[in-house]
């Protein structure tokens, strides 16, 4: 018997099996139960989340021998033919292939005839956003006032490309990306029923790589199962998906968190030199930071992983703490546009890693601004000389020009905005924490303090 891929073998045959889309399932089931289902639906969402599957289930439900019903029997001729794709009254059209107005007009010709056997003639148009403008215009009247035996179901991965005139004539149901935990659980269930080995951490890695698409996850599992001879573990995932070993990822996180710039960049360059994809490495570092953060907050919230990986990340969580890790993760996420949008992703990843490794010095400035402690008064960076405005140390009563006091200077009309530089106060001002911070952030050094003759 010809092998059938997992995505087809385990395609949901009932609404109760369509997981991760609770709002959609409840809406359709309630409409079927009450007999108030619409004449046209627009299903939109990410690839591989159940749009076409839901369309076929709806076709089953309205034409089932026991229906219309929210629980099609799956045994009658209509249900079996829909499942096999051979129903004469359920028409599926790929709009990515048949984009023109002529194809739509041919389809409309069929609508003049009643269903051959079933209650409804169901037309499922996949990737409807690919239709031409003329084709959309040809559909308007048919969708707005279809014959009572016609049910339109449109599916699209890009709803914004569907004209508003089409959207307004349909009931719109949004299919959301499926959560990683739900996908992981489903993969483990399939592995158990198909009797092959799938470790929990490998299932979690596949679910994360699928990015919300169930079909993508099942396709990856098919590939891994063929590679690993029914024994899918972390090593197989790393080999096939190009995911760096968790040990390397944790070493990277530890080096960057500790501010060891050279060590962090060396590890990044080693992975890139070994053919690691920069986007994948960026994603895995983010996943490790997230897992460490959850371990620091509450280990019960941490994502599924092997005990060995958990122990490695637990060390990072205990040594860093929740607040620093949350700041690091936030800083890392800010670099996503840089890494994913750059023409040179390797260079972008190195820059992002450098920024994260410099995080400890940024943290010290943040602590000083919050008043949690004095800033280190070591020598700051030096560049071109620049003057600094009045500081705490220069807020006394500086001597006015000609040796007169500030009060005398005011009496003599010296408060007109004329300023004088006093080199004698530069050394004293250089030790002020505010000046230290300013020189480190802005560069330069204090060479003189300028007095405005008003004692402030």
Residue pairs with C-beta under 8 A, 6 or more apart in sequence:
5 218
5 219
5 222
6 190
6 194
6 218
6 219
6 221
6 222
7 48
7 214
7 215
7 218
7 219
7 222
10 190
10 218
11 53
12 18
12 19
12 50
12 53
12 57
13 57
13 74
13 83
14 57
14 71
14 72
14 74
15 25
15 28
15 29
15 54
15 57
15 61
15 70
15 71
16 25
16 71
18 24
18 25
18 50
18 53
18 54
18 57
19 178
19 182
19 186
20 49
20 50
20 176
20 178
20 179
20 182
20 183
20 214
21 49
21 50
21 54
21 175
21 176
21 178
23 173
24 43
24 50
24 54
24 173
24 174
24 175
25 54
27 173
28 37
28 54
28 57
28 58
28 61
28 70
28 173
29 70
30 70
31 37
31 38
32 58
32 61
32 62
32 67
32 68
32 69
32 70
33 69
33 70
35 68
37 58
37 62
37 68
37 151
38 170
38 171
39 143
39 146
39 150
39 151
39 152
40 143
40 146
40 151
40 152
40 153
40 154
40 169
40 170
40 171
41 55
41 58
41 151
41 152
41 153
41 154
41 170
41 171
41 172
41 173
42 128
42 154
42 155
42 156
42 159
42 162
42 166
42 167
42 170
42 171
42 172
42 173
43 51
43 54
43 55
43 153
43 154
43 155
43 156
43 173
43 175
44 51
44 155
44 156
44 157
44 158
44 159
44 162
44 172
44 173
44 174
44 175
45 51
45 157
45 174
45 175
45 176
45 177
46 157
46 175
46 176
46 177
46 212
46 213
47 157
47 213
47 215
47 216
48 210
48 213
48 214
48 215
48 216
49 175
49 176
49 177
49 178
49 212
49 213
49 214
49 215
50 175
50 214
51 126
51 155
51 156
51 175
52 124
52 126
52 155
54 173
54 175
55 124
55 153
55 155
56 82
56 83
56 90
56 124
57 72
58 122
58 151
58 153
59 82
59 87
59 90
59 120
59 122
59 124
59 151
59 153
60 72
60 74
60 78
60 79
60 82
60 83
61 67
61 68
61 69
61 70
61 71
61 72
62 68
62 119
62 120
62 122
62 151
63 78
63 79
63 82
63 87
63 89
63 90
63 118
63 119
63 120
63 122
64 72
64 73
64 76
64 78
64 79
65 73
65 76
65 77
65 78
65 79
66 72
66 73
66 76
67 119
68 119
72 79
73 79
74 80
74 83
77 117
78 87
78 89
78 117
78 118
81 87
81 88
81 90
82 90
85 92
87 118
88 116
88 117
89 115
89 116
89 117
89 118
89 120
89 121
89 122
90 118
90 121
90 122
90 124
91 107
91 110
91 121
91 122
91 123
91 124
92 124
92 126
93 103
93 107
93 123
93 124
93 125
93 126
94 126
94 127
95 125
95 126
95 127
95 128
95 129
95 130
95 131
96 126
96 127
96 130
98 104
99 130
99 131
99 132
99 135
100 132
100 134
100 135
101 132
101 134
101 135
101 137
101 138
103 135
104 131
104 135
104 138
104 139
105 138
107 123
108 138
108 142
110 121
111 121
111 123
111 142
111 146
111 147
111 150
112 147
114 121
114 149
115 121
115 149
119 149
120 149
120 150
120 151
121 149
121 150
121 151
122 151
122 153
123 150
123 151
123 152
123 153
124 153
124 155
125 131
125 152
125 153
125 154
125 155
126 155
127 155
127 156
127 157
128 154
128 155
128 156
128 162
128 166
129 156
129 157
129 158
129 159
129 161
129 162
131 139
133 163
136 162
136 163
136 165
136 166
139 166
140 165
140 166
140 169
142 150
142 152
143 152
143 166
143 169
143 170
144 169
146 152
152 170
154 162
154 166
154 170
156 162
159 167
159 172
159 174
176 212
177 211
177 212
177 213
178 212
178 213
178 214
179 212
180 204
180 207
180 208
180 210
180 212
180 303
181 207
181 303
181 304
183 206
183 207
183 210
183 212
183 214
183 217
184 200
184 203
184 204
184 206
184 207
184 304
186 214
186 217
187 198
187 203
187 206
187 207
187 217
187 218
187 221
188 198
188 200
188 203
190 218
190 221
191 197
191 198
191 203
191 221
191 232
196 225
196 230
196 231
196 232
197 230
197 231
197 232
197 233
198 221
198 232
199 232
199 233
199 234
199 306
200 304
200 305
200 306
201 234
201 304
201 305
201 306
201 309
202 224
202 232
202 233
202 234
202 236
202 237
203 304
204 303
204 304
204 305
205 234
205 237
205 241
205 243
206 217
206 220
206 221
206 224
206 237
206 241
207 217
208 283
208 287
209 216
209 217
209 220
209 241
209 243
210 216
210 217
210 220
220 240
220 241
221 232
223 240
224 232
224 236
224 237
224 240
224 241
225 232
227 236
227 239
227 240
228 236
234 245
234 246
234 306
237 243
238 244
238 245
241 280
242 275
242 276
242 277
242 280
243 280
243 284
244 271
244 276
244 280
244 281
244 284
246 288
246 305
246 306
246 308
246 309
246 312
247 312
248 267
248 271
249 284
249 285
249 287
249 288
250 288
250 309
250 312
250 313
250 316
251 267
252 264
252 267
252 268
252 285
252 288
252 353
253 285
253 288
253 289
253 292
253 316
254 315
254 316
255 263
255 264
255 267
255 357
256 264
256 285
256 328
256 353
256 356
256 357
256 359
257 316
257 319
257 320
257 324
257 325
257 328
257 359
258 360
259 357
259 358
259 359
259 360
259 361
260 357
261 354
261 357
261 358
264 353
264 354
264 356
264 357
265 350
265 353
265 354
265 357
268 281
268 349
268 350
268 353
269 350
271 281
272 278
272 281
272 346
272 349
277 345
278 339
278 345
278 346
278 348
278 349
279 339
279 340
279 345
281 349
282 335
282 336
282 339
282 340
282 349
282 352
285 332
286 329
286 332
286 333
287 303
288 313
288 316
289 325
289 328
289 329
289 332
290 303
290 329
291 302
291 303
291 305
291 313
292 313
292 316
292 317
292 320
292 325
293 317
293 322
293 325
293 326
293 329
294 301
294 302
294 303
295 302
295 310
295 313
295 314
295 316
295 317
296 317
296 318
296 320
296 321
296 322
296 325
297 322
299 314
302 310
302 313
305 313
316 325
317 325
320 328
324 363
327 359
327 363
328 356
328 359
331 355
331 356
331 359
332 352
332 356
335 348
335 351
335 352
335 355
335 356
338 348
338 351
338 352
339 345
339 348
339 349
339 352
342 348
364 375
364 376
365 375
365 437
365 440
365 441
367 373
368 374
368 375
368 433
368 437
374 433
375 433
375 436
375 437
377 431
377 433
377 436
380 436
380 439
380 440
380 445
381 439
381 440
381 443
382 443
382 444
382 445
383 443
383 444
383 445
384 443
384 444
385 444
385 445
385 447
386 442
386 443
386 444
386 445
386 447
387 421
387 446
387 447
387 448
387 449
387 450
388 429
388 435
388 438
388 439
388 446
388 449
389 450
390 449
390 450
390 451
390 452
390 456
391 429
391 432
391 434
391 435
391 449
392 432
392 434
393 425
393 428
393 429
393 431
393 432
394 425
394 428
394 429
394 449
394 451
395 455
395 456
396 455
397 405
397 406
397 455
398 406
398 422
398 425
398 449
398 451
398 455
399 405
399 406
399 422
400 406
400 408
400 409
400 414
400 451
400 453
401 409
401 414
401 420
401 453
404 412
406 453
406 454
406 455
409 415
409 453
410 453
410 454
414 453
415 452
415 453
415 454
417 452
418 453
419 450
419 451
419 452
419 453
420 450
420 451
420 453
421 448
421 449
421 450
421 451
422 448
422 449
422 450
422 451
423 447
423 448
425 448
425 449
426 446
426 447
426 448
426 449
429 435
429 446
429 449
430 436
430 445
430 446
435 446
439 445
439 446
